[in-house]
Amino acid sequence: MSTDKSNKNTAASVEALTRRWVNTMVVGLDLCPFAAPVVRQETLRYAVVESEDTRLACKAFVDELLVINQANERDIATTLVIFPNAVADFYEYLGLLDECQRLLNQANLEGVFQLASFHPGYLFAGPPEDDLSHWTNRSPYPMIHIIREGQMEQVLKHIDDPEAIPERNIAHLEALGRDKLIELFPPFKDYC
């Protein structure tokens, strides 16, 4: 699995694989209706946090929150904060995600930004572990996506039935099937 701490990843290789995942899965399969323009305009920031320590990961998250908050959205529209060497366990990751949400609230940025979560072992509550619905949020590394709420609201105005996006994505992945998903993005074979 790509989060194996014995095979420490370089920031460049982590970013490269994450970019490939974004281009192939997120944009290529149209899983996120606002990803393509951000990728095309090169306003998606990839912030690789190399630390294994979750306290340092939280500090790096706050640093990235400050960077995006101070940046013009034409320069940085959104940020993926990637943790290749920390929180390999999904439930540990959920603890980090909760702490990052607390830090976002503490910074009085709730309503300005929201967080989306991705992890190689992502599991939604309810579906069986082998269900393809989990793959809508599976990524090569644990990561937290910092999204500008105002920007997302503008995009969603042009999307018919945005509440149906998750169900549409799940149906799309199920129609493709596990083998095709692995063919599209071979690292997925390590996640199932």
KOLROFI-204273 format. One record per residue (C-alpha): residue in three letters; chain; z, y, x. Coordinates in pm, 1 decimal. Last residue first. Layout:
<sites>
+-----+-------+----------+----------+----------+
: res : chain :        Z :        Y :        X :
+-----+-------+----------+----------+----------+
: Ala :     A :        Z :        Y :        X :
...
+-----+-------+----------+----------+----------+
</sites>
This chain:
<sites>
+-----+-------+----------+----------+----------+
: res : chain :        Z :        Y :        X :
+-----+-------+----------+----------+----------+
: Cys :     A :   -197.3 :   -352.6 :   -885.7 :
: Tyr :     A :   -165.8 :    -66.5 :   -640.0 :
: Asp :     A :   -328.5 :   -216.7 :   -330.1 :
: Lys :     A :   -653.4 :   -293.1 :   -515.7 :
: Phe :     A :   -657.1 :     74.7 :   -615.1 :
: Pro :     A :   -747.8 :    158.6 :   -253.5 :
: Pro :     A :  -1105.3 :     48.1 :   -342.2 :
: Phe :     A :  -1185.7 :    353.5 :   -560.9 :
: Leu :     A :  -1503.5 :    297.0 :   -761.1 :
: Glu :     A :  -1506.5 :    -79.7 :   -698.8 :
: Ile :     A :  -1135.4 :    -95.2 :   -778.3 :
: Leu :     A :  -1200.4 :     84.1 :  -1107.7 :
: Lys :     A :  -1491.4 :   -151.9 :  -1177.3 :
: Asp :     A :  -1269.5 :   -457.5 :  -1122.3 :
: Arg :     A :   -984.1 :   -324.4 :  -1339.3 :
: Gly :     A :  -1195.6 :   -248.9 :  -1643.6 :
: Leu :     A :  -1448.4 :     25.3 :  -1718.5 :
: Ala :     A :  -1383.0 :     11.6 :  -2093.7 :
: Glu :     A :  -1007.1 :      6.7 :  -2029.1 :
: Leu :     A :  -1039.2 :    312.3 :  -1806.2 :
: His :     A :  -1232.7 :    502.1 :  -2074.5 :
: Ala :     A :   -992.7 :    398.0 :  -2351.4 :
: Ile :     A :   -699.1 :    520.8 :  -2140.5 :
: Asn :     A :   -872.7 :    850.9 :  -2070.4 :
: Arg :     A :   -956.5 :    905.4 :  -2438.6 :
: Glu :     A :   -595.0 :    830.6 :  -2534.2 :
: Pro :     A :   -467.0 :   1082.5 :  -2278.5 :
: Ile :     A :   -724.3 :   1348.5 :  -2381.0 :
: Ala :     A :   -657.7 :   1322.1 :  -2756.8 :
: Glu :     A :   -411.2 :   1613.4 :  -2759.9 :
: Pro :     A :   -691.4 :   1833.6 :  -2624.7 :
: Asp :     A :   -877.9 :   1803.8 :  -2958.1 :
: Asp :     A :  -1194.8 :   1994.7 :  -2870.9 :
: Ile :     A :  -1165.0 :   2164.2 :  -2534.0 :
: His :     A :  -1265.3 :   2530.5 :  -2493.2 :
: Lys :     A :   -922.5 :   2676.6 :  -2567.4 :
: Leu :     A :   -783.7 :   2414.6 :  -2328.0 :
: Val :     A :   -937.2 :   2599.3 :  -2033.6 :
: Gln :     A :   -755.1 :   2925.1 :  -2111.1 :
: Glu :     A :   -425.3 :   2744.4 :  -2173.4 :
: Met :     A :   -460.7 :   2565.9 :  -1837.8 :
: Gln :     A :   -502.2 :   2896.3 :  -1656.4 :
: Gly :     A :   -195.3 :   3039.5 :  -1823.6 :
: Glu :     A :      9.3 :   2728.5 :  -1744.1 :
: Arg :     A :    -71.2 :   2730.4 :  -1372.3 :
: Ile :     A :    -43.6 :   2368.2 :  -1260.5 :
: Ile :     A :    165.6 :   2229.0 :   -975.1 :
: His :     A :     64.4 :   1864.3 :   -927.5 :
: Ile :     A :    332.0 :   1640.5 :   -782.9 :
: Met :     A :    235.8 :   1357.2 :   -554.7 :
: Pro :     A :    320.6 :   1000.8 :   -456.2 :
: Tyr :     A :     23.6 :    865.9 :   -262.9 :
: Pro :     A :   -313.0 :    704.3 :   -340.0 :
: Ser :     A :   -290.9 :    803.4 :   -705.6 :
: Arg :     A :   -202.3 :    631.1 :  -1029.8 :
: Asn :     A :   -161.8 :    856.9 :  -1332.7 :
: Thr :     A :   -453.4 :    733.8 :  -1547.1 :
: Trp :     A :   -391.9 :    392.1 :  -1388.4 :
: His :     A :    -82.0 :    337.1 :  -1602.5 :
: Ser :     A :   -303.3 :    294.3 :  -1910.5 :
: Leu :     A :   -463.9 :     -3.8 :  -1735.2 :
: Asp :     A :   -184.5 :   -232.0 :  -1853.6 :
: Asp :     A :    -48.8 :   -465.3 :  -1583.1 :
: Glu :     A :    309.1 :   -337.2 :  -1616.4 :
: Pro :     A :    312.4 :   -390.5 :  -1993.1 :
: Pro :     A :    300.2 :    -69.9 :  -2199.6 :
: Gly :     A :    627.7 :     87.9 :  -2312.8 :
: Ala :     A :    746.3 :    346.2 :  -2062.1 :
: Phe :     A :    457.5 :    465.3 :  -1846.3 :
: Leu :     A :    439.3 :    317.0 :  -1499.0 :
: Tyr :     A :    297.5 :    482.4 :  -1187.8 :
: Gly :     A :    298.1 :    256.2 :   -880.7 :
: Pro :     A :     56.4 :    458.7 :   -668.4 :
: His :     A :    216.4 :    780.9 :   -796.3 :
: Phe :     A :    107.5 :   1087.2 :   -994.6 :
: Ser :     A :    308.3 :   1347.4 :  -1186.2 :
: Ala :     A :    211.6 :   1671.5 :  -1354.5 :
: Leu :     A :    427.3 :   1981.0 :  -1320.0 :
: Gln :     A :    418.1 :   2305.3 :  -1512.8 :
: Phe :     A :    385.4 :   2660.2 :  -1391.9 :
: Val :     A :    440.2 :   3003.0 :  -1547.4 :
: Gly :     A :    634.5 :   2873.2 :  -1847.2 :
: Glu :     A :    911.7 :   2752.5 :  -1619.2 :
: Leu :     A :    896.9 :   2979.1 :  -1314.6 :
: Asn :     A :   1254.0 :   3108.2 :  -1327.0 :
: Ala :     A :   1316.7 :   2972.3 :   -973.8 :
: Gln :     A :   1593.1 :   2752.4 :  -1118.8 :
: Asn :     A :   1341.4 :   2609.7 :  -1366.2 :
: Leu :     A :   1103.4 :   2511.1 :  -1084.8 :
: Leu :     A :   1398.2 :   2371.2 :   -888.5 :
: Arg :     A :   1504.0 :   2159.5 :  -1186.7 :
: Gln :     A :   1145.6 :   2032.9 :  -1223.6 :
: Cys :     A :   1146.1 :   1948.4 :   -852.1 :
: Glu :     A :   1472.7 :   1756.5 :   -896.7 :
: Asp :     A :   1330.1 :   1559.5 :  -1188.7 :
: Leu :     A :   1016.5 :   1478.2 :   -985.8 :
: Leu :     A :   1229.7 :   1363.4 :   -692.2 :
: Gly :     A :   1427.0 :   1133.3 :   -922.8 :
: Leu :     A :   1100.9 :   1002.3 :  -1070.0 :
: Tyr :     A :    986.1 :    930.0 :   -714.0 :
: Glu :     A :   1294.3 :    717.0 :   -655.4 :
: Tyr :     A :   1190.5 :    522.6 :   -967.7 :
: Phe :     A :    836.4 :    479.4 :   -834.9 :
: Asp :     A :    949.9 :    344.6 :   -497.9 :
: Ala :     A :    731.9 :    493.8 :   -223.4 :
: Val :     A :    952.1 :    803.9 :   -248.1 :
: Ala :     A :    868.3 :    947.8 :     94.3 :
: Asn :     A :    600.7 :    895.1 :    360.7 :
: Pro :     A :    283.5 :   1000.8 :    177.7 :
: Phe :     A :    443.5 :   1286.0 :    -23.2 :
: Ile :     A :    157.6 :   1500.8 :   -159.1 :
: Val :     A :    200.5 :   1842.2 :   -321.8 :
: Leu :     A :   -122.2 :   1894.5 :   -517.8 :
: Thr :     A :   -168.9 :   2264.5 :   -583.2 :
: Thr :     A :   -350.3 :   2472.2 :   -844.8 :
: Ala :     A :   -569.2 :   2779.4 :   -869.5 :
: Ile :     A :   -524.9 :   2892.9 :   -512.1 :
: Asp :     A :   -768.8 :   3167.4 :   -405.9 :
: Arg :     A :   -898.7 :   3280.6 :   -747.5 :
: Glu :     A :   -544.1 :   3216.1 :   -874.5 :
: Asn :     A :   -419.7 :   3497.0 :   -649.3 :
: Ala :     A :   -139.9 :   3364.8 :   -435.2 :
: Gln :     A :    229.0 :   3459.5 :   -456.5 :
: Asn :     A :    318.9 :   3191.2 :   -710.3 :
: Ile :     A :    104.2 :   2934.5 :   -529.4 :
: Val :     A :    282.6 :   2991.7 :   -197.9 :
: Leu :     A :    628.2 :   3013.9 :   -357.3 :
: Leu :     A :    580.8 :   2680.5 :   -536.3 :
: Glu :     A :    457.2 :   2536.1 :   -209.3 :
: Asp :     A :    780.1 :   2640.7 :    -33.8 :
: Val :     A :    981.9 :   2499.7 :   -323.9 :
: Phe :     A :    798.9 :   2165.9 :   -287.8 :
: Ala :     A :    859.4 :   2170.3 :     89.2 :
: Lys :     A :   1232.0 :   2215.6 :     25.4 :
: Cys :     A :   1225.0 :   1924.6 :   -219.7 :
: Ala :     A :   1048.2 :   1704.4 :     37.6 :
: Leu :     A :   1307.4 :   1809.9 :    295.2 :
: Arg :     A :   1580.6 :   1684.8 :     64.0 :
: Thr :     A :   1373.3 :   1371.7 :     -6.5 :
: Asp :     A :   1362.6 :   1279.0 :    363.3 :
: Glu :     A :   1049.4 :   1085.4 :    464.3 :
: Ser :     A :    883.2 :   1406.8 :    579.6 :
: Glu :     A :    503.6 :   1439.0 :    597.8 :
: Val :     A :    459.3 :   1681.9 :    310.0 :
: Val :     A :     83.5 :   1721.2 :    259.8 :
: Ala :     A :    -19.1 :   2030.2 :     62.5 :
: Tyr :     A :   -369.3 :   2003.0 :    -84.8 :
: Arg :     A :   -470.1 :   2331.0 :   -250.3 :
: Leu :     A :   -729.2 :   2323.2 :   -527.7 :
: Thr :     A :   -925.5 :   2649.6 :   -519.9 :
: Glu :     A :  -1240.3 :   2500.7 :   -368.9 :
: Gln :     A :  -1462.3 :   2651.6 :   -641.2 :
: Arg :     A :  -1615.7 :   2308.3 :   -713.2 :
: Val :     A :  -1272.9 :   2142.9 :   -705.9 :
: Val :     A :  -1127.3 :   2400.6 :   -945.3 :
: Pro :     A :  -1434.0 :   2378.7 :  -1170.4 :
: Ala :     A :  -1414.7 :   1996.2 :  -1181.4 :
: Ala :     A :  -1040.3 :   1967.8 :  -1245.1 :
: Phe :     A :  -1016.8 :   2146.1 :  -1580.6 :
: Pro :     A :  -1104.4 :   1858.6 :  -1814.6 :
: Cys :     A :   -890.6 :   1604.0 :  -1628.9 :
: Leu :     A :   -993.3 :   1238.5 :  -1649.2 :
: Asp :     A :  -1360.3 :   1333.2 :  -1606.6 :
: Leu :     A :  -1442.1 :    997.6 :  -1442.3 :
: Gly :     A :  -1588.1 :   1165.8 :  -1134.1 :
: Val :     A :  -1345.1 :   1457.0 :  -1149.8 :
: Val :     A :  -1016.2 :   1263.3 :  -1154.7 :
: Met :     A :  -1141.4 :    932.4 :  -1016.9 :
: Thr :     A :  -1405.0 :    989.9 :   -753.7 :
: Asn :     A :  -1354.5 :   1354.4 :   -653.9 :
: Val :     A :   -975.4 :   1355.9 :   -687.1 :
: Trp :     A :   -942.4 :   1014.3 :   -520.4 :
: Arg :     A :  -1170.3 :   1121.3 :   -232.2 :
: Arg :     A :   -970.4 :   1441.5 :   -190.1 :
: Thr :     A :   -651.8 :   1233.6 :   -176.6 :
: Leu :     A :   -804.4 :   1006.5 :     86.9 :
: Ala :     A :   -902.8 :   1306.2 :    300.8 :
: Glu :     A :   -567.8 :   1481.2 :    252.4 :
: Val :     A :   -374.9 :   1174.3 :    359.6 :
: Ser :     A :   -605.4 :   1119.3 :    658.1 :
: Ala :     A :   -561.1 :   1480.7 :    772.8 :
: Ala :     A :   -182.8 :   1478.3 :    723.1 :
: Thr :     A :   -157.6 :   1165.3 :    934.7 :
: Asn :     A :    -23.8 :    852.6 :    769.1 :
: Lys :     A :    264.4 :    645.1 :    897.5 :
: Asn :     A :    189.3 :    274.5 :    879.1 :
: Ser :     A :    544.5 :    135.5 :    886.3 :
: Lys :     A :    630.1 :    374.6 :    601.6 :
: Asp :     A :    400.9 :    190.2 :    360.1 :
: Thr :     A :    284.6 :    457.8 :    110.6 :
: Ser :     A :    -79.6 :    345.3 :    126.8 :
: Met :     A :      0.0 :      0.0 :      0.0 :
+-----+-------+----------+----------+----------+
</sites>
